[in-house]
Amino acid sequence: MLEPAGAEEGKTVSALDPTLHLRGIASQASGIASVSVNGQSAFFKPLAPQTVEFDLRDLPLGSGVSAVVIVATATDKSVGQMTFKVSRSEVRVLEPAAGSETIEATVKVRGLASGFPEVEKVEVGGQAATLERRQDGAVAFEAASVPLTIGPNTLQGYVLTRSGVRQEFKLAVTRKPPPGPPALSLAEVENALADLPKKRVAEMVEQYGVDFE
């Protein structure tokens, strides 16, 4: 294997992207007829009568650990196979949903970091999250009270591993201004007309509205 770096039989390599680019060399005395990766045919070009260089772009990866099986079939029908694993790290925010709106001054952020070796820290909006390591290797994180400003907020977060690998993520949340005073009732308007100039009462109705027809 030429790409990804470190891919060997029985080994596990890390990836950040949802797709993988694979490139390598296959050789057999009778020549190579085809090369496939997880059932997908790879493009290949001859380097010598017995040797080809194969290439496959955009192999889809799931989150967590995926197996990659490369099968080279020779012209004499013999088959060579190589298997390695890819650990794809992914950050998934479970709460709140993307594009959420709230009137609260803070928001609770929960999520899942999977495919990371030895997560050391998760931070959201400048606040360190509590971590819970799950049996499947993923790490659940929660930041209980991330502060929000009124209007659109883009919360920046990151996952940091013990080896220093850092992956950033973002979350968009809008904080709406708190609701204003309730609309004026009929009795409040009548009382205001008895005590205030009509112009001022009209301004109050314009500002707050009324709850009657």
C-alpha positions in Angstrom: 0.0 0.0 0.0 1.2 3.5 -0.9 -1.8 5.3 0.5 -3.1 5.6 3.2 0.2 5.7 5.0 0.7 2.9 7.5 -1.8 0.6 5.9 -0.6 -3.0 6.3 -2.2 -6.4 6.8 -3.9 -6.5 10.2 -3.1 -2.9 11.0 -5.4 0.0 11.9 -4.9 3.5 10.4 -6.8 6.7 11.3 -8.9 8.9 9.1 -10.8 12.1 9.5 -12.7 12.4 6.2 -15.8 10.4 5.3 -14.1 8.9 2.3 -10.7 7.3 1.8 -8.2 7.4 -1.1 -6.3 4.2 -1.7 -3.3 3.6 -3.9 -1.0 0.6 -4.0 0.9 -1.9 -6.1 0.0 -5.5 -7.0 2.2 -8.0 -8.6 2.0 -11.7 -9.8 4.0 -13.7 -12.3 1.1 -14.2 -14.7 0.0 -10.5 -14.5 -2.9 -8.8 -12.7 -6.4 -8.9 -14.2 -8.3 -6.9 -11.7 -8.1 -5.2 -8.3 -11.1 -4.5 -6.1 -11.5 -2.7 -2.7 -14.6 -3.7 -0.6 -16.1 -5.0 -3.8 -15.5 -1.8 -5.8 -13.3 -2.0 -8.9 -10.1 0.0 -8.7 -8.5 1.8 -11.7 -5.0 0.4 -12.4 -2.1 1.0 -14.8 0.7 -1.4 -15.7 4.1 -0.7 -14.4 5.6 -3.9 -15.7 4.2 -7.1 -17.3 3.7 -8.6 -13.8 3.0 -5.4 -11.9 0.2 -2.8 -11.8 -0.4 0.3 -9.7 -4.0 0.5 -8.5 -6.0 3.6 -7.4 -9.4 4.0 -5.9 -10.8 7.4 -4.7 -13.7 8.2 -2.4 -14.2 4.9 -0.7 -17.0 5.6 1.8 -16.2 5.2 5.5 -18.6 4.9 8.4 -17.8 6.4 11.8 -15.8 4.2 14.1 -13.8 1.3 12.7 -14.3 -0.1 9.2 -12.6 -3.0 7.5 -10.9 -2.5 4.1 -10.4 -5.6 2.0 -8.3 -5.4 -1.2 -8.5 -8.3 -3.6 -6.1 -8.7 -6.5 -7.0 -11.3 -9.1 -4.3 -12.5 -11.4 -4.7 -13.6 -15.0 -4.2 -17.2 -14.0 -7.2 -16.8 -11.6 -5.1 -16.9 -8.5 -6.1 -14.3 -5.8 -4.2 -12.2 -3.3 -5.9 -10.5 -0.5 -5.0 -7.8 2.1 -7.2 -6.6 4.9 -6.6 -3.6 7.2 -8.9 -1.4 9.3 -9.6 2.3 9.3 -10.6 4.1 12.5 -12.6 7.3 11.4 -13.0 9.9 14.1 -16.3 11.8 14.2 -18.0 14.3 16.4 -21.8 14.2 16.5 -23.8 16.7 18.5 -26.9 15.1 19.9 -28.3 18.2 21.7 -29.4 20.8 20.7 -30.3 20.2 17.1 -28.4 22.3 14.5 -30.1 25.7 14.0 -32.0 25.5 17.3 -33.5 28.6 18.9 -33.9 29.4 22.6 -34.6 32.3 24.9 -32.3 31.0 27.6 -29.0 32.6 28.4 -27.2 29.2 28.3 -27.6 25.9 26.5 -26.7 22.3 27.3 -24.6 20.6 24.6 -24.4 16.8 24.5 -22.6 14.8 21.9 -20.6 11.7 21.0 -16.9 11.5 19.9 -16.2 8.2 18.2 -13.1 6.8 16.5 -10.7 8.8 18.7 -7.8 7.1 20.5 -7.7 8.1 24.1 -9.8 11.3 24.3 -8.2 13.7 26.8 -10.6 16.7 26.6 -13.7 18.0 24.9 -14.5 21.7 25.1 -17.6 23.6 23.8 -17.9 27.4 23.7 -14.9 27.7 26.1 -16.4 25.3 28.6 -14.8 21.9 29.4 -17.3 19.1 29.0 -17.7 16.1 31.3 -16.7 12.8 29.6 -18.2 9.3 29.8 -16.4 6.5 28.1 -18.7 3.9 26.5 -18.1 0.2 26.0 -18.0 0.6 22.2 -15.0 2.9 22.5 -16.9 6.2 21.9 -16.9 9.0 24.4 -20.1 10.8 25.4 -19.6 14.4 26.4 -21.8 17.1 28.0 -21.3 20.8 28.6 -24.1 21.8 30.9 -24.3 25.6 30.6 -22.6 27.1 27.5 -23.3 30.8 27.5 -25.2 32.5 24.6 -25.4 36.0 23.4 -28.7 37.4 22.0 -28.8 36.7 18.2 -27.0 34.0 16.2 -24.3 32.1 18.0 -21.7 29.8 16.4 -20.3 27.6 19.2 -16.8 26.4 18.6 -15.8 23.1 20.1 -12.9 20.6 19.9 -11.9 17.1 20.8 -8.3 16.7 22.1 -6.6 13.3 22.3 -3.8 12.3 24.6 -1.4 12.2 21.7 -2.2 15.8 20.8 -4.6 15.2 17.9 -7.3 18.0 17.8 -10.5 17.9 15.8 -12.7 21.0 15.8 -16.5 21.2 15.4 -19.1 23.9 15.3 -22.8 24.3 16.4 -25.2 27.1 15.4 -27.7 28.2 18.0 -29.8 31.4 18.0 -30.8 33.1 21.3 -34.0 35.0 20.9 -34.6 38.1 23.0 -36.9 37.5 26.0 -40.6 38.2 25.4 -41.8 41.7 26.2 -44.7 42.6 28.5 -48.1 41.1 27.8 -50.6 42.9 25.6 -52.9 45.4 27.3 -56.3 44.3 28.4 -59.6 46.2 27.9 -59.6 47.3 31.6 -56.0 48.5 31.4 -56.8 50.6 28.3 -59.9 52.1 30.0 -58.0 53.0 33.1 -55.2 54.5 31.1 -57.7 56.7 29.1 -59.1 57.9 32.4 -55.6 59.0 33.7 -53.4 59.7 30.7 -53.5 61.8 27.5 -55.0 59.9 24.6 -51.8 60.4 22.6 -49.8 58.5 25.3 -52.4 55.7 25.5 -52.2 55.4 21.7 -48.4 55.1 21.9 -48.8 52.3 24.6 -51.3 50.4 22.4 -48.9 50.7 19.5 -46.0 49.5 21.6 -47.6 46.6 23.5 -50.7 45.7 21.5 -54.1 44.7 23.0 -55.6 41.3 23.8 -59.1 42.3 22.6 -60.8 43.2 19.4 
